[in-house]
Amino acid sequence: MFLVTRYAFPVLISAVSLTLILVYLASTTGGYDFTGHVIGRDFLNTHLGGVLISEGRSEVLFQPDTYWSIIKQLHGADYGIHNWSYPPLLWPLSQFLALFPYFWAYTLWTVMGVALVFVAVRLLGLGWIWGIFICLSPAGMVNILAGQNGFVFSSLLVIAMVLTHRSRSVSAGLTWAILAIKPHLGICVIPFLLASERYKTMAFGALFLVTAVTVSIFLYGTGAWWQFLTVTSKQQTTVVETWQGALMWMIPSGFMQGRLLGLAIGQAYILHLILALVAAVVLWLRWPSGRSDIRHHILWLVLGTLIILPYSFNYDMVMFHFALALWYDRKNELLGAFSIPNLNIMFALLWLLPWIGSVLAASLSLQVTPLVLLLMLFATPALGQRGHSSSKTLSGGTGN
């Protein structure tokens, strides 16, 4: 009863998410959902990629038509298009998961992501209940159903932040290097480390990253990286610029707003560039220097990352739920500038943002998420004015 009283809204949303997940699973037949996709959907890429690499057919990962034809041979001629998008740094993990049959591998992948969420929650000093709330958050639910890596990446990002704040340069550098499995999501990491004067962490991160790349070259050859930097990057550009349907609702960026409005690709990029430049200036002005609390830096990093990137998904917003969880008991510090009588309702709407953003994009061609995040970055009292940054002020942990 205490949990329901104190955490009424997170409990309600978690219950709704769990119900939707169970209904979805109950509707599956023979391992396929009502849309004809295999359970775990995008995890198919991670598993199949590992199979192809282990079989010595990694070149297929850079041949979109051949890759898709293999998927259709396995799952039917009408199976929806999929593509491989990960750097060679992820290949060993894909190979490990490919050692197991698909559904066991998907289960293991999901459990691993959930476990990392609880580790991150623990390191932040939040109560264990927040592990459940984050896993069953709007972004968390999408992550589970889509078989995506939002749990893994967001949790590692939080863990890296905690280790950085605790001045554990070696382990922090290692964790930041691991995050290079999705390099574009690290767009604000180097600015954060520079602003907080974490030069030793940056050095160890660079060392571990160079080591990891060297090992991957030894295992898979230089061709794998060349193909990733040329073929895969071009393929991902094609995806974000041309694919239609649900993908456009799931990418909360200024660029995708431009596409939803029917703008030409160049015009959509200009729209996003304007938004990103405004965000960069606000990030510079709102750097929380002199703050000793990790929650300020996580909020700054998460908001900046999600606004500036033209290519991220609603399941990547698990990191946003981590950031919000840190302010649950300090809503006034987070939202006080908005002069809203009921901050609980405002907080609830923010928690629902991954769902709200996708629904409005699908129904009204309106991507509100980047504007909401920019407003938070600009107006929230939780972020301070720019000033001298001292790494000595950084420390880890927060209370409930």
C-alpha positions in Angstrom: 0.0 0.0 0.0 2.9 2.4 0.8 4.4 1.9 -2.7 1.0 2.5 -4.4 0.5 5.7 -2.3 3.9 7.1 -2.9 4.4 6.0 -6.4 0.8 6.0 -7.7 1.6 7.0 -11.3 4.7 4.9 -11.9 2.8 1.9 -10.4 -0.2 2.6 -12.7 2.0 2.9 -15.9 4.0 -0.2 -15.0 0.8 -2.1 -14.6 -0.5 -0.9 -18.0 2.9 -1.7 -19.6 2.9 -5.2 -18.1 -0.6 -5.8 -19.2 0.2 -4.7 -22.8 3.2 -7.0 -22.9 1.2 -10.0 -21.6 -1.6 -9.3 -24.1 1.0 -9.0 -26.9 2.6 -12.3 -25.9 -0.8 -14.0 -25.6 -1.7 -12.9 -29.1 1.4 -14.6 -30.7 1.1 -17.8 -32.7 4.0 -20.1 -33.4 6.5 -17.5 -32.2 5.1 -14.7 -34.5 3.0 -11.7 -33.4 -0.2 -10.4 -35.0 1.8 -8.3 -37.5 3.7 -11.4 -38.7 7.0 -10.5 -37.0 8.9 -12.9 -34.9 8.7 -12.2 -31.1 11.5 -9.8 -30.3 11.3 -8.2 -33.7 14.6 -6.3 -34.1 16.5 -8.8 -32.0 16.4 -10.9 -35.1 19.2 -8.7 -36.5 21.4 -9.2 -33.5 20.9 -13.0 -33.5 21.1 -13.5 -37.3 24.1 -11.3 -37.5 25.9 -13.5 -35.0 25.0 -16.6 -36.9 26.3 -15.1 -40.2 29.5 -14.0 -38.6 30.1 -17.3 -37.0 29.5 -19.1 -40.3 32.1 -16.9 -42.0 29.5 -15.0 -44.0 29.9 -11.6 -42.4 30.0 -10.0 -45.9 26.3 -10.5 -46.1 25.8 -7.9 -43.3 26.9 -5.3 -45.9 24.7 -6.6 -48.6 21.2 -5.3 -47.7 19.3 -7.2 -50.4 21.0 -10.5 -49.7 20.6 -10.0 -46.0 16.9 -9.4 -46.4 16.5 -12.4 -48.7 17.9 -14.6 -46.0 15.4 -13.3 -43.5 12.6 -14.0 -46.0 13.8 -17.5 -46.5 13.7 -18.1 -42.8 10.5 -16.3 -42.0 8.4 -16.0 -45.1 8.4 -14.1 -48.4 6.3 -11.2 -46.9 8.5 -10.6 -43.9 9.1 -6.9 -43.2 12.4 -5.4 -44.2 15.3 -5.5 -41.7 18.9 -4.2 -41.9 22.2 -4.6 -40.0 23.5 -1.4 -38.4 26.1 -2.3 -35.7 29.9 -1.8 -35.7 32.3 -4.7 -35.3 32.6 -3.9 -31.6 29.2 -5.6 -31.1 30.1 -8.7 -33.2 31.5 -10.8 -30.4 28.3 -10.3 -28.3 26.2 -11.2 -31.4 28.2 -14.4 -31.8 27.7 -15.3 -28.2 24.0 -14.9 -28.4 23.9 -16.9 -31.6 25.2 -19.9 -29.7 21.6 -20.2 -28.4 18.4 -20.9 -30.2 16.6 -17.6 -31.1 14.0 -17.5 -28.4 16.5 -18.5 -25.6 18.9 -15.9 -26.9 16.1 -13.2 -26.9 15.2 -14.2 -23.3 18.9 -14.0 -22.3 19.3 -10.6 -24.0 16.2 -9.2 -22.2 17.3 -10.5 -18.8 20.7 -9.1 -19.3 19.3 -5.7 -20.1 16.9 -5.8 -17.1 19.8 -6.8 -14.9 21.9 -3.9 -16.0 18.9 -1.5 -15.3 18.9 -2.8 -11.7 22.6 -2.4 -11.4 22.4 1.2 -12.6 19.5 1.9 -10.2 21.5 0.5 -7.4 24.6 2.6 -8.2 22.4 5.7 -8.3 21.1 5.0 -4.9 17.5 4.8 -6.0 15.2 2.3 -4.4 14.9 -1.1 -6.1 11.3 -0.4 -7.1 12.7 2.1 -9.7 14.3 -0.9 -11.6 10.8 -2.2 -12.1 9.4 1.3 -13.0 12.1 1.9 -15.6 11.9 -1.6 -17.2 8.1 -1.2 -17.5 8.2 2.5 -18.5 6.9 3.5 -21.9 10.4 3.4 -23.5 11.1 0.2 -21.5 8.0 -1.5 -22.9 9.0 -0.7 -26.5 12.5 -1.9 -25.8 11.2 -5.3 -24.5 8.7 -5.8 -27.4 11.2 -4.7 -30.0 14.1 -6.7 -28.6 16.2 -3.5 -28.7 19.3 -2.4 -26.8 17.8 0.6 -24.9 18.2 -1.2 -21.5 21.8 -2.1 -22.2 23.0 1.3 -23.6 21.1 3.5 -21.1 22.2 1.5 -18.1 25.8 1.5 -19.2 25.6 5.2 -19.8 24.3 5.7 -16.2 27.0 3.4 -14.8 29.7 5.3 -16.7 28.3 8.6 -15.3 28.4 7.2 -11.7 31.9 5.8 -12.1 33.1 9.1 -13.6 31.6 11.0 -10.7 33.4 8.7 -8.3 36.7 9.4 -10.0 37.2 5.8 -11.0 38.9 6.7 -14.2 39.9 3.2 -15.3 36.5 1.6 -14.9 34.7 4.7 -16.2 36.9 4.9 -19.2 36.2 1.2 -19.9 32.5 1.7 -19.7 32.5 4.7 -21.9 34.5 2.7 -24.5 31.9 -0.1 -24.4 29.2 2.4 -25.3 30.9 2.8 -28.7 28.7 -0.1 -29.7 26.2 2.7 -30.6 28.7 5.5 -31.3 26.2 8.2 -32.4 24.5 8.2 -29.0 27.8 9.4 -27.5 27.5 12.8 -29.2 27.5 14.7 -25.9 29.9 12.5 -24.0 33.2 14.2 -25.0 31.7 17.7 -24.3 30.6 16.4 -20.9 34.0 14.9 -20.0 35.8 18.1 -21.2 33.5 20.4 -19.3 33.8 18.4 -16.1 37.6 18.2 -16.6 37.8 14.4 -16.6 40.9 14.1 -18.7 42.2 11.0 -17.1 38.9 9.2 -17.8 39.0 10.4 -21.4 42.6 9.0 -21.7 41.6 5.6 -20.4 38.4 5.6 -22.5 40.5 6.3 -25.6 43.0 3.6 -24.7 40.3 1.0 -24.2 38.5 2.0 -27.4 41.7 1.8 -29.4 42.4 -1.6 -27.8 38.9 -2.9 -28.6 39.1 -1.7 -32.2 42.5 -3.3 -32.6 41.1 -6.6 -31.2 38.1 -6.4 -33.6 40.5 -5.8 -36.5 42.5 -8.8 -35.5 39.3 -11.0 -35.3 37.5 -9.7 -38.3 39.9 -7.7 -40.4 40.1 -4.1 -41.5 37.4 -4.7 -44.1 34.7 -5.1 -41.5 35.4 -1.5 -40.2 35.7 -0.1 -43.7 32.4 -1.6 -44.7 30.8 -0.3 -41.6 32.1 3.2 -42.1 31.0 3.2 -45.8 28.3 0.7 -46.6 26.5 0.6 -43.2 26.6 4.4 -42.6 25.2 5.0 -46.0 22.5 2.3 -45.4 21.5 4.0 -42.2 21.3 7.3 -43.9 18.9 5.7 -46.4 16.8 4.3 -43.6 16.4 7.6 -41.8 15.8 9.5 -45.1 13.5 7.2 -47.0 11.8 4.6 -44.8 8.1 5.2 -44.1 5.5 4.1 -41.5 6.1 3.4 -37.9 9.8 4.3 -38.1 8.8 7.9 -38.6 6.7 7.9 -35.5 9.5 6.3 -33.4 12.3 8.8 -34.2 11.7 11.8 -32.0 13.9 14.3 -33.8 13.6 17.7 -35.6 14.7 16.0 -38.8 11.9 13.5 -38.6 9.5 16.3 -37.9 10.6 17.8 -41.2 9.9 14.5 -43.0 6.4 14.2 -41.3 5.6 17.7 -42.6 6.6 16.7 -46.1 9.7 18.8 -46.4 12.5 17.9 -48.8 15.3 16.0 -47.2 17.6 19.0 -47.3 15.0 21.2 -45.7 14.4 18.6 -43.0 18.1 18.6 -42.2 18.1 22.4 -42.0 15.2 22.3 -39.6 17.1 19.8 -37.4 20.3 21.8 -37.7 18.5 24.9 -36.3 17.1 22.9 -33.4 20.5 21.3 -32.7 22.3 24.6 -32.8 19.9 26.2 -30.4 20.3 23.1 -28.1 24.1 23.4 -28.3 24.0 27.0 -27.2 21.5 26.3 -24.4 23.7 23.3 -23.3 26.7 25.7 -23.1 24.7 28.3 -21.1 23.0 25.7 -18.8 26.1 23.6 -17.9 25.5 22.7 -14.2 28.9 23.7 -13.0 29.6 23.8 -9.3 26.9 21.2 -8.7 27.8 18.2 -6.7 24.8 16.1 -7.5 25.0 13.5 -10.3 21.4 14.1 -11.3 22.2 17.5 -12.8 24.9 16.0 -15.1 22.7 13.1 -16.2 19.9 15.4 -17.0 22.2 17.7 -19.0 23.7 14.8 -20.9 20.4 13.0 -21.6 18.5 16.0 -22.8 21.4 17.2 -25.0 21.9 13.7 -26.6 18.2 13.2 -27.4 17.7 16.8 -28.9 20.9 17.0 -31.0 20.7 13.6 -32.6 18.7 13.4 -35.9 18.6 9.6 -35.5 17.5 8.1 -32.2 14.4 6.0 -31.3 11.8 6.2 -28.6 13.3 3.0 -27.0 16.6 5.0 -26.6 14.6 7.2 -24.2 15.1 4.6 -21.4 17.9 7.1 -20.5 15.3 9.8 -20.1 13.4 7.6 -17.6 16.6 7.2 -15.6 17.0 11.0 -15.6 13.4 11.6 -14.5 13.6 9.0 -11.7 16.4 11.0 -10.1 14.0 13.9 -9.7 10.9 12.1 -8.6 11.2 13.5 -5.1 12.4 16.9 -6.2 9.8 17.7 -8.9 9.8 21.4 -7.9 13.5 21.7 -8.7 12.9 20.1 -12.1 9.6 21.6 -13.1 9.1 24.7 -10.9 9.8 27.2 -13.7 6.7 26.0 -15.6 4.2 27.4 -13.0 2.0 24.4 -13.2 -0.3 23.9 -10.2 0.1 20.1 -10.2 3.6 19.0 -10.8 2.7 15.4 -10.4 0.6 15.6 -13.6 3.4 17.3 -15.4 5.9 14.7 -14.3 3.4 12.0 -15.4 3.2 13.5 -18.9 6.9 13.6 -19.2 7.1 9.9 -18.1 4.6 9.2 -20.9 6.5 11.2 -23.5 7.8 8.3 -25.5 4.2 7.1 -26.0 2.7 10.6 -26.4 5.3 11.6 -28.9 4.7 8.5 -31.1 0.9 8.8 -30.9 1.0 12.5 -31.9 3.5 11.7 -34.7 1.2 9.0 -36.1 -2.1 10.8 -35.8 -1.1 14.5 -36.3 2.3 14.3 -37.9 3.6 16.2 -34.9 6.9 15.3 -33.2 6.6 17.2 -29.9 9.4 15.3 -28.1 12.4 17.4 -29.2 10.5 20.6 -28.4 9.5 19.4 -24.9 13.1 18.3 -24.2 14.5 21.7 -25.4 12.0 23.5 -23.2 13.1 21.4 -20.3 16.8 22.1 -21.0 16.1 25.8 -21.3 13.7 26.4 -18.4 14.3 23.7 -15.7 15.7 25.2 -12.5 17.7 22.0 -12.0 20.3 23.2 -14.5 22.4 26.2 -13.6 24.2 28.9 -15.5 27.5 28.5 -17.2 30.5 29.0 -15.0 33.8 27.6 -14.0 33.7 23.8 -13.8 35.7 21.8 -11.2 36.0 18.1 -11.3 36.5 18.1 -7.6 32.8 19.0 -7.1 31.6 15.8 -8.7 30.5 13.0 -6.5 28.2 10.0 -6.9 25.0 8.7 -5.3 21.7 10.1 -4.5 19.1 9.4 -1.9 15.6 8.1 -2.4 
